[in-house]
Structure formats: structure tokens, C-alpha cells
Amino acid sequence: MVFTSPKTALPASEGPLTDILRGLRLDGVDYGRCELSEPWAVLFPAQKAARFHFIGRRGCWLFSPAGEWIELTPGDALLLPRGAE
């Protein structure tokens, strides 16, 4: 998937997810890749910007602010909104 700035010309629709992401009017993209092994955990602190995460080879669990555990599997996409950790 390619992310572009709204200031550049956009090609024809590539699907519903692409259309939604374009509607967010992303100004820039930071890319990072983490390959973690058991046992591991990550805390996402409060932040000013929303973050997208894509689950690769193996699944994981997300502990939500509501106190729920959510299983994520390879191929899942996760949007962490700005705000609380």
C-alpha cells in the first residue's frame, strides 16, 4: 500500500481501505519495523498523532483502554488514535 500526501495527485481507487486512508488527509508517514520474540510487550504512550500498525508473521494481543484483551492475527491492521495510552 502506498501512502501519499494530499498535495500530490492520487491514482484511481484501489479499494475501500485505501479510500478511507486517503480521507484521513495524511501529511506524512513515518515507517518502522519491529521484529519481536517472546516474551515481549509494548506500551504505547499518549501521543499527538494517530498510529497505524500492521500485524505480520504471528499474532499478538492488545490490551485496550477499556480493559479488554483483543486478539490480533497476521494481516490485521490497527489504528491507535491520538490521546491516552
PyMOL Python script that loads the backbone (N, CA, C, O; Angstrom):
from pymol import cmd

cmd.read_pdbstr("""\
ATOM      1  N   MET A   1       0.841  -1.161   0.000  1.00  0.00           N
ATOM      2  CA  MET A   1       0.000   0.000   0.000  1.00  0.00           C
ATOM      3  C   MET A   1       0.891   1.229   0.000  1.00  0.00           C
ATOM      4  O   MET A   1       1.916   1.251   0.681  1.00  0.00           O
ATOM      5  N   VAL A   2       0.522   2.230  -0.738  1.00  0.00           N
ATOM      6  CA  VAL A   2       1.302   3.448  -0.848  1.00  0.00           C
ATOM      7  C   VAL A   2       0.529   4.585  -0.206  1.00  0.00           C
ATOM      8  O   VAL A   2      -0.649   4.789  -0.500  1.00  0.00           O
ATOM      9  N   PHE A   3       1.189   5.319   0.666  1.00  0.00           N
ATOM     10  CA  PHE A   3       0.592   6.496   1.288  1.00  0.00           C
ATOM     11  C   PHE A   3       1.135   7.723   0.574  1.00  0.00           C
ATOM     12  O   PHE A   3       2.339   7.831   0.341  1.00  0.00           O
ATOM     13  N   THR A   4       0.260   8.632   0.233  1.00  0.00           N
ATOM     14  CA  THR A   4       0.691   9.855  -0.428  1.00  0.00           C
ATOM     15  C   THR A   4       0.156  11.052   0.326  1.00  0.00           C
ATOM     16  O   THR A   4      -0.835  10.955   1.048  1.00  0.00           O
ATOM     17  N   SER A   5       0.812  12.169   0.155  1.00  0.00           N
ATOM     18  CA  SER A   5       0.345  13.416   0.738  1.00  0.00           C
ATOM     19  C   SER A   5      -0.843  13.901  -0.065  1.00  0.00           C
ATOM     20  O   SER A   5      -0.888  13.680  -1.275  1.00  0.00           O
ATOM     21  N   PRO A   6      -1.823  14.565   0.573  1.00  0.00           N
ATOM     22  CA  PRO A   6      -2.964  15.075  -0.175  1.00  0.00           C
ATOM     23  C   PRO A   6      -2.567  16.155  -1.175  1.00  0.00           C
ATOM     24  O   PRO A   6      -3.382  16.568  -2.000  1.00  0.00           O
ATOM     25  N   LYS A   7      -1.328  16.609  -1.105  1.00  0.00           N
ATOM     26  CA  LYS A   7      -0.862  17.642  -2.020  1.00  0.00           C
ATOM     27  C   LYS A   7      -0.443  17.056  -3.368  1.00  0.00           C
ATOM     28  O   LYS A   7      -0.190  17.798  -4.316  1.00  0.00           O
ATOM     29  N   THR A   8      -0.369  15.719  -3.456  1.00  0.00           N
ATOM     30  CA  THR A   8       0.027  15.091  -4.710  1.00  0.00           C
ATOM     31  C   THR A   8      -1.190  14.493  -5.392  1.00  0.00           C
ATOM     32  O   THR A   8      -2.216  14.248  -4.757  1.00  0.00           O
ATOM     33  N   ALA A   9      -1.066  14.261  -6.687  1.00  0.00           N
ATOM     34  CA  ALA A   9      -2.169  13.666  -7.442  1.00  0.00           C
ATOM     35  C   ALA A   9      -2.391  12.239  -6.977  1.00  0.00           C
ATOM     36  O   ALA A   9      -1.429  11.511  -6.729  1.00  0.00           O
ATOM     37  N   LEU A  10      -3.645  11.831  -6.857  1.00  0.00           N
ATOM     38  CA  LEU A  10      -3.983  10.495  -6.389  1.00  0.00           C
ATOM     39  C   LEU A  10      -4.473   9.638  -7.548  1.00  0.00           C
ATOM     40  O   LEU A  10      -5.276  10.098  -8.360  1.00  0.00           O
ATOM     41  N   PRO A  11      -3.994   8.384  -7.637  1.00  0.00           N
ATOM     42  CA  PRO A  11      -4.491   7.482  -8.673  1.00  0.00           C
ATOM     43  C   PRO A  11      -5.915   7.040  -8.358  1.00  0.00           C
ATOM     44  O   PRO A  11      -6.442   7.345  -7.288  1.00  0.00           O
ATOM     45  N   ALA A  12      -6.521   6.338  -9.269  1.00  0.00           N
ATOM     46  CA  ALA A  12      -7.886   5.828  -9.082  1.00  0.00           C
ATOM     47  C   ALA A  12      -7.950   4.957  -7.837  1.00  0.00           C
ATOM     48  O   ALA A  12      -6.927   4.459  -7.366  1.00  0.00           O
ATOM     49  N   SER A  13      -9.149   4.774  -7.307  1.00  0.00           N
ATOM     50  CA  SER A  13      -9.364   3.996  -6.097  1.00  0.00           C
ATOM     51  C   SER A  13      -8.779   2.598  -6.217  1.00  0.00           C
ATOM     52  O   SER A  13      -8.900   1.951  -7.257  1.00  0.00           O
ATOM     53  N   GLU A  14      -8.132   2.130  -5.126  1.00  0.00           N
ATOM     54  CA  GLU A  14      -7.564   0.789  -5.077  1.00  0.00           C
ATOM     55  C   GLU A  14      -8.326  -0.091  -4.097  1.00  0.00           C
ATOM     56  O   GLU A  14      -7.937  -1.234  -3.857  1.00  0.00           O
ATOM     57  N   GLY A  15      -9.403   0.431  -3.531  1.00  0.00           N
ATOM     58  CA  GLY A  15     -10.197  -0.348  -2.585  1.00  0.00           C
ATOM     59  C   GLY A  15     -10.670   0.503  -1.427  1.00  0.00           C
ATOM     60  O   GLY A  15     -10.228   1.640  -1.261  1.00  0.00           O
ATOM     61  N   PRO A  16     -11.575  -0.050  -0.620  1.00  0.00           N
ATOM     62  CA  PRO A  16     -12.172   0.720   0.479  1.00  0.00           C
ATOM     63  C   PRO A  16     -11.166   1.197   1.522  1.00  0.00           C
ATOM     64  O   PRO A  16     -11.272   2.329   1.995  1.00  0.00           O
ATOM     65  N   LEU A  17     -10.181   0.357   1.899  1.00  0.00           N
ATOM     66  CA  LEU A  17      -9.210   0.785   2.898  1.00  0.00           C
ATOM     67  C   LEU A  17      -8.378   1.948   2.382  1.00  0.00           C
ATOM     68  O   LEU A  17      -8.127   2.907   3.113  1.00  0.00           O
ATOM     69  N   THR A  18      -7.954   1.869   1.137  1.00  0.00           N
ATOM     70  CA  THR A  18      -7.189   2.959   0.541  1.00  0.00           C
ATOM     71  C   THR A  18      -8.010   4.241   0.543  1.00  0.00           C
ATOM     72  O   THR A  18      -7.488   5.310   0.858  1.00  0.00           O
ATOM     73  N   ASP A  19      -9.275   4.146   0.198  1.00  0.00           N
ATOM     74  CA  ASP A  19     -10.143   5.329   0.195  1.00  0.00           C
ATOM     75  C   ASP A  19     -10.268   5.931   1.592  1.00  0.00           C
ATOM     76  O   ASP A  19     -10.243   7.152   1.745  1.00  0.00           O
ATOM     77  N   ILE A  20     -10.403   5.086   2.610  1.00  0.00           N
ATOM     78  CA  ILE A  20     -10.514   5.578   3.991  1.00  0.00           C
ATOM     79  C   ILE A  20      -9.230   6.277   4.412  1.00  0.00           C
ATOM     80  O   ILE A  20      -9.272   7.362   4.993  1.00  0.00           O
ATOM     81  N   LEU A  21      -8.088   5.658   4.121  1.00  0.00           N
ATOM     82  CA  LEU A  21      -6.814   6.265   4.495  1.00  0.00           C
ATOM     83  C   LEU A  21      -6.597   7.599   3.797  1.00  0.00           C
ATOM     84  O   LEU A  21      -6.084   8.541   4.402  1.00  0.00           O
ATOM     85  N   ARG A  22      -6.978   7.684   2.549  1.00  0.00           N
ATOM     86  CA  ARG A  22      -6.863   8.952   1.829  1.00  0.00           C
ATOM     87  C   ARG A  22      -7.763  10.017   2.444  1.00  0.00           C
ATOM     88  O   ARG A  22      -7.408  11.195   2.471  1.00  0.00           O
ATOM     89  N   GLY A  23      -8.928   9.603   2.939  1.00  0.00           N
ATOM     90  CA  GLY A  23      -9.847  10.535   3.574  1.00  0.00           C
ATOM     91  C   GLY A  23      -9.309  11.115   4.865  1.00  0.00           C
ATOM     92  O   GLY A  23      -9.794  12.147   5.328  1.00  0.00           O
ATOM     93  N   LEU A  24      -8.309  10.467   5.459  1.00  0.00           N
ATOM     94  CA  LEU A  24      -7.712  10.982   6.697  1.00  0.00           C
ATOM     95  C   LEU A  24      -6.776  12.158   6.441  1.00  0.00           C
ATOM     96  O   LEU A  24      -6.355  12.830   7.382  1.00  0.00           O
ATOM     97  N   ARG A  25      -6.452  12.408   5.195  1.00  0.00           N
ATOM     98  CA  ARG A  25      -5.581  13.512   4.797  1.00  0.00           C
ATOM     99  C   ARG A  25      -4.232  13.450   5.529  1.00  0.00           C
ATOM    100  O   ARG A  25      -3.851  14.378   6.243  1.00  0.00           O
ATOM    101  N   LEU A  26      -3.535  12.352   5.335  1.00  0.00           N
ATOM    102  CA  LEU A  26      -2.232  12.172   5.958  1.00  0.00           C
ATOM    103  C   LEU A  26      -1.223  13.141   5.360  1.00  0.00           C
ATOM    104  O   LEU A  26      -1.111  13.250   4.139  1.00  0.00           O
ATOM    105  N   ASP A  27      -0.495  13.840   6.210  1.00  0.00           N
ATOM    106  CA  ASP A  27       0.524  14.775   5.736  1.00  0.00           C
ATOM    107  C   ASP A  27       1.883  14.125   5.598  1.00  0.00           C
ATOM    108  O   ASP A  27       2.726  14.618   4.849  1.00  0.00           O
ATOM    109  N   GLY A  28       2.113  13.055   6.288  1.00  0.00           N
ATOM    110  CA  GLY A  28       3.405  12.394   6.226  1.00  0.00           C
ATOM    111  C   GLY A  28       3.304  11.015   6.832  1.00  0.00           C
ATOM    112  O   GLY A  28       2.334  10.688   7.517  1.00  0.00           O
ATOM    113  N   VAL A  29       4.297  10.225   6.578  1.00  0.00           N
ATOM    114  CA  VAL A  29       4.290   8.864   7.077  1.00  0.00           C
ATOM    115  C   VAL A  29       5.662   8.568   7.672  1.00  0.00           C
ATOM    116  O   VAL A  29       6.692   8.822   7.046  1.00  0.00           O
ATOM    117  N   ASP A  30       5.660   8.033   8.877  1.00  0.00           N
ATOM    118  CA  ASP A  30       6.874   7.506   9.485  1.00  0.00           C
ATOM    119  C   ASP A  30       6.749   5.995   9.435  1.00  0.00           C
ATOM    120  O   ASP A  30       5.689   5.445   9.735  1.00  0.00           O
ATOM    121  N   TYR A  31       7.807   5.335   9.064  1.00  0.00           N
ATOM    122  CA  TYR A  31       7.764   3.890   8.924  1.00  0.00           C
ATOM    123  C   TYR A  31       8.787   3.265   9.852  1.00  0.00           C
ATOM    124  O   TYR A  31       9.929   3.717   9.929  1.00  0.00           O
ATOM    125  N   GLY A  32       8.385   2.254  10.535  1.00  0.00           N
ATOM    126  CA  GLY A  32       9.297   1.499  11.372  1.00  0.00           C
ATOM    127  C   GLY A  32       8.894   0.039  11.337  1.00  0.00           C
ATOM    128  O   GLY A  32       7.731  -0.288  11.105  1.00  0.00           O
ATOM    129  N   ARG A  33       9.843  -0.822  11.563  1.00  0.00           N
ATOM    130  CA  ARG A  33       9.555  -2.259  11.562  1.00  0.00           C
ATOM    131  C   ARG A  33      10.160  -2.862  12.811  1.00  0.00           C
ATOM    132  O   ARG A  33      11.328  -2.633  13.126  1.00  0.00           O
ATOM    133  N   CYS A  34       9.360  -3.627  13.513  1.00  0.00           N
ATOM    134  CA  CYS A  34       9.819  -4.312  14.728  1.00  0.00           C
ATOM    135  C   CYS A  34       9.616  -5.803  14.548  1.00  0.00           C
ATOM    136  O   CYS A  34       8.555  -6.256  14.119  1.00  0.00           O
ATOM    137  N   GLU A  35      10.632  -6.544  14.876  1.00  0.00           N
ATOM    138  CA  GLU A  35      10.512  -7.996  14.879  1.00  0.00           C
ATOM    139  C   GLU A  35      10.811  -8.435  16.304  1.00  0.00           C
ATOM    140  O   GLU A  35      11.955  -8.386  16.755  1.00  0.00           O
ATOM    141  N   LEU A  36       9.774  -8.861  17.003  1.00  0.00           N
ATOM    142  CA  LEU A  36       9.875  -9.164  18.421  1.00  0.00           C
ATOM    143  C   LEU A  36       9.775 -10.666  18.651  1.00  0.00           C
ATOM    144  O   LEU A  36       9.165 -11.386  17.860  1.00  0.00           O
ATOM    145  N   SER A  37      10.379 -11.134  19.743  1.00  0.00           N
ATOM    146  CA  SER A  37      10.261 -12.542  20.105  1.00  0.00           C
ATOM    147  C   SER A  37       9.775 -12.638  21.551  1.00  0.00           C
ATOM    148  O   SER A  37       9.922 -11.704  22.340  1.00  0.00           O
ATOM    149  N   GLU A  38       9.198 -13.782  21.871  1.00  0.00           N
ATOM    150  CA  GLU A  38       8.612 -13.991  23.196  1.00  0.00           C
ATOM    151  C   GLU A  38       9.673 -13.979  24.280  1.00  0.00           C
ATOM    152  O   GLU A  38      10.800 -14.400  24.018  1.00  0.00           O
ATOM    153  N   PRO A  39       9.378 -13.532  25.452  1.00  0.00           N
ATOM    154  CA  PRO A  39       8.192 -12.745  25.808  1.00  0.00           C
ATOM    155  C   PRO A  39       8.438 -11.276  25.475  1.00  0.00           C
ATOM    156  O   PRO A  39       9.568 -10.797  25.570  1.00  0.00           O
ATOM    157  N   TRP A  40       7.412 -10.581  25.095  1.00  0.00           N
ATOM    158  CA  TRP A  40       7.556  -9.166  24.771  1.00  0.00           C
ATOM    159  C   TRP A  40       6.257  -8.439  25.079  1.00  0.00           C
ATOM    160  O   TRP A  40       5.188  -9.042  25.174  1.00  0.00           O
ATOM    161  N   ALA A  41       6.381  -7.135  25.231  1.00  0.00           N
ATOM    162  CA  ALA A  41       5.229  -6.258  25.427  1.00  0.00           C
ATOM    163  C   ALA A  41       5.645  -4.860  24.998  1.00  0.00           C
ATOM    164  O   ALA A  41       6.818  -4.496  25.085  1.00  0.00           O
ATOM    165  N   VAL A  42       4.689  -4.091  24.542  1.00  0.00           N
ATOM    166  CA  VAL A  42       4.944  -2.715  24.121  1.00  0.00           C
ATOM    167  C   VAL A  42       3.870  -1.841  24.741  1.00  0.00           C
ATOM    168  O   VAL A  42       2.686  -2.171  24.678  1.00  0.00           O
ATOM    169  N   LEU A  43       4.275  -0.726  25.342  1.00  0.00           N
ATOM    170  CA  LEU A  43       3.336   0.259  25.864  1.00  0.00           C
ATOM    171  C   LEU A  43       3.346   1.443  24.904  1.00  0.00           C
ATOM    172  O   LEU A  43       4.402   2.006  24.616  1.00  0.00           O
ATOM    173  N   PHE A  44       2.180   1.815  24.416  1.00  0.00           N
ATOM    174  CA  PHE A  44       2.070   2.970  23.540  1.00  0.00           C
ATOM    175  C   PHE A  44       1.645   4.159  24.381  1.00  0.00           C
ATOM    176  O   PHE A  44       0.491   4.228  24.804  1.00  0.00           O
ATOM    177  N   PRO A  45       2.554   5.104  24.635  1.00  0.00           N
ATOM    178  CA  PRO A  45       2.214   6.254  25.476  1.00  0.00           C
ATOM    179  C   PRO A  45       1.247   7.199  24.772  1.00  0.00           C
ATOM    180  O   PRO A  45       1.030   7.104  23.564  1.00  0.00           O
ATOM    181  N   ALA A  46       0.674   8.110  25.548  1.00  0.00           N
ATOM    182  CA  ALA A  46      -0.186   9.148  24.958  1.00  0.00           C
ATOM    183  C   ALA A  46       0.621   9.863  23.874  1.00  0.00           C
ATOM    184  O   ALA A  46       1.816  10.106  24.044  1.00  0.00           O
ATOM    185  N   GLN A  47      -0.025  10.194  22.775  1.00  0.00           N
ATOM    186  CA  GLN A  47       0.684  10.807  21.650  1.00  0.00           C
ATOM    187  C   GLN A  47      -0.204  11.807  20.934  1.00  0.00           C
ATOM    188  O   GLN A  47      -1.429  11.765  21.056  1.00  0.00           O
ATOM    189  N   LYS A  48       0.416  12.701  20.190  1.00  0.00           N
ATOM    190  CA  LYS A  48      -0.322  13.744  19.471  1.00  0.00           C
ATOM    191  C   LYS A  48      -0.853  13.262  18.131  1.00  0.00           C
ATOM    192  O   LYS A  48      -1.785  13.852  17.583  1.00  0.00           O
ATOM    193  N   ALA A  49      -0.269  12.193  17.598  1.00  0.00           N
ATOM    194  CA  ALA A  49      -0.663  11.712  16.271  1.00  0.00           C
ATOM    195  C   ALA A  49      -1.192  10.285  16.361  1.00  0.00           C
ATOM    196  O   ALA A  49      -0.776   9.515  17.227  1.00  0.00           O
ATOM    197  N   ALA A  50      -2.106   9.939  15.470  1.00  0.00           N
ATOM    198  CA  ALA A  50      -2.592   8.567  15.374  1.00  0.00           C
ATOM    199  C   ALA A  50      -1.503   7.692  14.759  1.00  0.00           C
ATOM    200  O   ALA A  50      -0.655   8.180  14.012  1.00  0.00           O
ATOM    201  N   ARG A  51      -1.530   6.422  15.072  1.00  0.00           N
ATOM    202  CA  ARG A  51      -0.523   5.489  14.555  1.00  0.00           C
ATOM    203  C   ARG A  51      -1.207   4.258  13.974  1.00  0.00           C
ATOM    204  O   ARG A  51      -2.163   3.735  14.545  1.00  0.00           O
ATOM    205  N   PHE A  52      -0.705   3.806  12.835  1.00  0.00           N
ATOM    206  CA  PHE A  52      -1.165   2.570  12.213  1.00  0.00           C
ATOM    207  C   PHE A  52      -0.145   1.483  12.503  1.00  0.00           C
ATOM    208  O   PHE A  52       1.062   1.724  12.486  1.00  0.00           O
ATOM    209  N   HIS A  53      -0.639   0.301  12.766  1.00  0.00           N
ATOM    210  CA  HIS A  53       0.222  -0.857  12.972  1.00  0.00           C
ATOM    211  C   HIS A  53      -0.356  -2.009  12.155  1.00  0.00           C
ATOM    212  O   HIS A  53      -1.570  -2.204  12.103  1.00  0.00           O
ATOM    213  N   PHE A  54       0.526  -2.759  11.527  1.00  0.00           N
ATOM    214  CA  PHE A  54       0.125  -3.921  10.750  1.00  0.00           C
ATOM    215  C   PHE A  54       0.783  -5.150  11.367  1.00  0.00           C
ATOM    216  O   PHE A  54       1.985  -5.153  11.636  1.00  0.00           O
ATOM    217  N   ILE A  55      -0.007  -6.183  11.587  1.00  0.00           N
ATOM    218  CA  ILE A  55       0.495  -7.394  12.220  1.00  0.00           C
ATOM    219  C   ILE A  55       1.035  -8.321  11.134  1.00  0.00           C
ATOM    220  O   ILE A  55       0.331  -8.657  10.182  1.00  0.00           O
ATOM    221  N   GLY A  56       2.291  -8.727  11.292  1.00  0.00           N
ATOM    222  CA  GLY A  56       2.963  -9.519  10.268  1.00  0.00           C
ATOM    223  C   GLY A  56       2.844 -11.010  10.462  1.00  0.00           C
ATOM    224  O   GLY A  56       1.760 -11.573  10.307  1.00  0.00           O
ATOM    225  N   ARG A  57       3.940 -11.658  10.800  1.00  0.00           N
ATOM    226  CA  ARG A  57       4.029 -13.121  10.804  1.00  0.00           C
ATOM    227  C   ARG A  57       3.182 -13.821  11.851  1.00  0.00           C
ATOM    228  O   ARG A  57       2.513 -14.807  11.542  1.00  0.00           O
ATOM    229  N   ARG A  58       3.198 -13.341  13.054  1.00  0.00           N
ATOM    230  CA  ARG A  58       2.493 -14.022  14.143  1.00  0.00           C
ATOM    231  C   ARG A  58       1.534 -13.048  14.795  1.00  0.00           C
ATOM    232  O   ARG A  58       1.681 -11.832  14.670  1.00  0.00           O
ATOM    233  N   GLY A  59       0.569 -13.586  15.478  1.00  0.00           N
ATOM    234  CA  GLY A  59      -0.411 -12.753  16.143  1.00  0.00           C
ATOM    235  C   GLY A  59       0.095 -12.180  17.451  1.00  0.00           C
ATOM    236  O   GLY A  59       1.216 -12.453  17.880  1.00  0.00           O
ATOM    237  N   CYS A  60      -0.750 -11.383  18.073  1.00  0.00           N
ATOM    238  CA  CYS A  60      -0.452 -10.799  19.366  1.00  0.00           C
ATOM    239  C   CYS A  60      -1.769 -10.396  20.026  1.00  0.00           C
ATOM    240  O   CYS A  60      -2.843 -10.571  19.450  1.00  0.00           O
ATOM    241  N   TRP A  61      -1.676  -9.867  21.210  1.00  0.00           N
ATOM    242  CA  TRP A  61      -2.852  -9.422  21.946  1.00  0.00           C
ATOM    243  C   TRP A  61      -2.713  -7.942  22.256  1.00  0.00           C
ATOM    244  O   TRP A  61      -1.625  -7.461  22.573  1.00  0.00           O
ATOM    245  N   LEU A  62      -3.810  -7.236  22.163  1.00  0.00           N
ATOM    246  CA  LEU A  62      -3.870  -5.810  22.502  1.00  0.00           C
ATOM    247  C   LEU A  62      -4.722  -5.655  23.754  1.00  0.00           C
ATOM    248  O   LEU A  62      -5.849  -6.147  23.802  1.00  0.00           O
ATOM    249  N   PHE A  63      -4.191  -4.973  24.769  1.00  0.00           N
ATOM    250  CA  PHE A  63      -4.965  -4.664  25.965  1.00  0.00           C
ATOM    251  C   PHE A  63      -5.531  -3.271  25.769  1.00  0.00           C
ATOM    252  O   PHE A  63      -4.783  -2.294  25.759  1.00  0.00           O
ATOM    253  N   SER A  64      -6.831  -3.169  25.616  1.00  0.00           N
ATOM    254  CA  SER A  64      -7.481  -1.890  25.294  1.00  0.00           C
ATOM    255  C   SER A  64      -7.636  -1.021  26.536  1.00  0.00           C
ATOM    256  O   SER A  64      -7.577  -1.522  27.658  1.00  0.00           O
ATOM    257  N   PRO A  65      -7.836   0.293  26.336  1.00  0.00           N
ATOM    258  CA  PRO A  65      -8.085   1.189  27.470  1.00  0.00           C
ATOM    259  C   PRO A  65      -9.329   0.791  28.265  1.00  0.00           C
ATOM    260  O   PRO A  65      -9.452   1.143  29.438  1.00  0.00           O
ATOM    261  N   ALA A  66     -10.251   0.059  27.634  1.00  0.00           N
ATOM    262  CA  ALA A  66     -11.465  -0.401  28.320  1.00  0.00           C
ATOM    263  C   ALA A  66     -11.199  -1.647  29.169  1.00  0.00           C
ATOM    264  O   ALA A  66     -12.111  -2.163  29.815  1.00  0.00           O
ATOM    265  N   GLY A  67      -9.945  -2.136  29.168  1.00  0.00           N
ATOM    266  CA  GLY A  67      -9.600  -3.307  29.965  1.00  0.00           C
ATOM    267  C   GLY A  67      -9.890  -4.632  29.279  1.00  0.00           C
ATOM    268  O   GLY A  67      -9.933  -5.671  29.936  1.00  0.00           O
ATOM    269  N   GLU A  68     -10.091  -4.609  27.968  1.00  0.00           N
ATOM    270  CA  GLU A  68     -10.384  -5.828  27.210  1.00  0.00           C
ATOM    271  C   GLU A  68      -9.129  -6.293  26.474  1.00  0.00           C
ATOM    272  O   GLU A  68      -8.330  -5.478  26.012  1.00  0.00           O
ATOM    273  N   TRP A  69      -8.967  -7.611  26.371  1.00  0.00           N
ATOM    274  CA  TRP A  69      -7.908  -8.195  25.558  1.00  0.00           C
ATOM    275  C   TRP A  69      -8.480  -8.486  24.174  1.00  0.00           C
ATOM    276  O   TRP A  69      -9.524  -9.127  24.053  1.00  0.00           O
ATOM    277  N   ILE A  70      -7.802  -8.019  23.140  1.00  0.00           N
ATOM    278  CA  ILE A  70      -8.248  -8.201  21.762  1.00  0.00           C
ATOM    279  C   ILE A  70      -7.156  -8.969  21.018  1.00  0.00           C
ATOM    280  O   ILE A  70      -6.002  -8.542  20.978  1.00  0.00           O
ATOM    281  N   GLU A  71      -7.530 -10.103  20.432  1.00  0.00           N
ATOM    282  CA  GLU A  71      -6.552 -10.890  19.681  1.00  0.00           C
ATOM    283  C   GLU A  71      -6.367 -10.302  18.287  1.00  0.00           C
ATOM    284  O   GLU A  71      -7.336 -10.025  17.581  1.00  0.00           O
ATOM    285  N   LEU A  72      -5.107 -10.118  17.904  1.00  0.00           N
ATOM    286  CA  LEU A  72      -4.754  -9.641  16.566  1.00  0.00           C
ATOM    287  C   LEU A  72      -4.005 -10.758  15.859  1.00  0.00           C
ATOM    288  O   LEU A  72      -3.151 -11.414  16.455  1.00  0.00           O
ATOM    289  N   THR A  73      -4.324 -10.972  14.594  1.00  0.00           N
ATOM    290  CA  THR A  73      -3.706 -12.045  13.830  1.00  0.00           C
ATOM    291  C   THR A  73      -2.974 -11.468  12.624  1.00  0.00           C
ATOM    292  O   THR A  73      -3.222 -10.325  12.242  1.00  0.00           O
ATOM    293  N   PRO A  74      -2.069 -12.248  12.017  1.00  0.00           N
ATOM    294  CA  PRO A  74      -1.340 -11.750  10.854  1.00  0.00           C
ATOM    295  C   PRO A  74      -2.295 -11.206   9.787  1.00  0.00           C
ATOM    296  O   PRO A  74      -3.294 -11.836   9.442  1.00  0.00           O
ATOM    297  N   GLY A  75      -1.961 -10.032   9.281  1.00  0.00           N
ATOM    298  CA  GLY A  75      -2.793  -9.377   8.281  1.00  0.00           C
ATOM    299  C   GLY A  75      -3.710  -8.318   8.869  1.00  0.00           C
ATOM    300  O   GLY A  75      -4.281  -7.515   8.132  1.00  0.00           O
ATOM    301  N   ASP A  76      -3.858  -8.307  10.203  1.00  0.00           N
ATOM    302  CA  ASP A  76      -4.700  -7.286  10.833  1.00  0.00           C
ATOM    303  C   ASP A  76      -4.019  -5.926  10.771  1.00  0.00           C
ATOM    304  O   ASP A  76      -2.793  -5.825  10.819  1.00  0.00           O
ATOM    305  N   ALA A  77      -4.829  -4.895  10.665  1.00  0.00           N
ATOM    306  CA  ALA A  77      -4.361  -3.514  10.725  1.00  0.00           C
ATOM    307  C   ALA A  77      -4.989  -2.872  11.957  1.00  0.00           C
ATOM    308  O   ALA A  77      -6.150  -3.130  12.275  1.00  0.00           O
ATOM    309  N   LEU A  78      -4.232  -2.052  12.634  1.00  0.00           N
ATOM    310  CA  LEU A  78      -4.662  -1.453  13.885  1.00  0.00           C
ATOM    311  C   LEU A  78      -4.426   0.050  13.816  1.00  0.00           C
ATOM    312  O   LEU A  78      -3.339   0.492  13.445  1.00  0.00           O
ATOM    313  N   LEU A  79      -5.421   0.822  14.166  1.00  0.00           N
ATOM    314  CA  LEU A  79      -5.277   2.274  14.250  1.00  0.00           C
ATOM    315  C   LEU A  79      -5.353   2.657  15.711  1.00  0.00           C
ATOM    316  O   LEU A  79      -6.379   2.451  16.359  1.00  0.00           O
ATOM    317  N   LEU A  80      -4.264   3.219  16.237  1.00  0.00           N
ATOM    318  CA  LEU A  80      -4.263   3.734  17.596  1.00  0.00           C
ATOM    319  C   LEU A  80      -4.441   5.249  17.506  1.00  0.00           C
ATOM    320  O   LEU A  80      -3.550   5.955  17.034  1.00  0.00           O
ATOM    321  N   PRO A  81      -5.588   5.742  17.957  1.00  0.00           N
ATOM    322  CA  PRO A  81      -5.841   7.174  17.847  1.00  0.00           C
ATOM    323  C   PRO A  81      -4.954   7.967  18.790  1.00  0.00           C
ATOM    324  O   PRO A  81      -4.390   7.419  19.737  1.00  0.00           O
ATOM    325  N   ARG A  82      -4.837   9.247  18.525  1.00  0.00           N
ATOM    326  CA  ARG A  82      -4.071  10.098  19.438  1.00  0.00           C
ATOM    327  C   ARG A  82      -4.812  10.176  20.759  1.00  0.00           C
ATOM    328  O   ARG A  82      -6.011   9.905  20.822  1.00  0.00           O
ATOM    329  N   GLY A  83      -4.111  10.540  21.799  1.00  0.00           N
ATOM    330  CA  GLY A  83      -4.755  10.667  23.098  1.00  0.00           C
ATOM    331  C   GLY A  83      -4.115   9.793  24.144  1.00  0.00           C
ATOM    332  O   GLY A  83      -2.891   9.668  24.195  1.00  0.00           O
ATOM    333  N   ALA A  84      -4.936   9.185  24.980  1.00  0.00           N
ATOM    334  CA  ALA A  84      -4.464   8.412  26.121  1.00  0.00           C
ATOM    335  C   ALA A  84      -3.689   7.179  25.702  1.00  0.00           C
ATOM    336  O   ALA A  84      -3.832   6.690  24.581  1.00  0.00           O
ATOM    337  N   GLU A  85      -2.838   6.668  26.642  1.00  0.00           N
ATOM    338  CA  GLU A  85      -2.067   5.455  26.317  1.00  0.00           C
ATOM    339  C   GLU A  85      -2.955   4.241  26.297  1.00  0.00           C
ATOM    340  O   GLU A  85      -2.481   3.134  26.043  1.00  0.00           O
TER     341      GLU A  85
END
""", "prot")
cmd.dss("prot")
cmd.show_as("cartoon", "prot")
cmd.util.cbc("prot")
cmd.orient("prot")
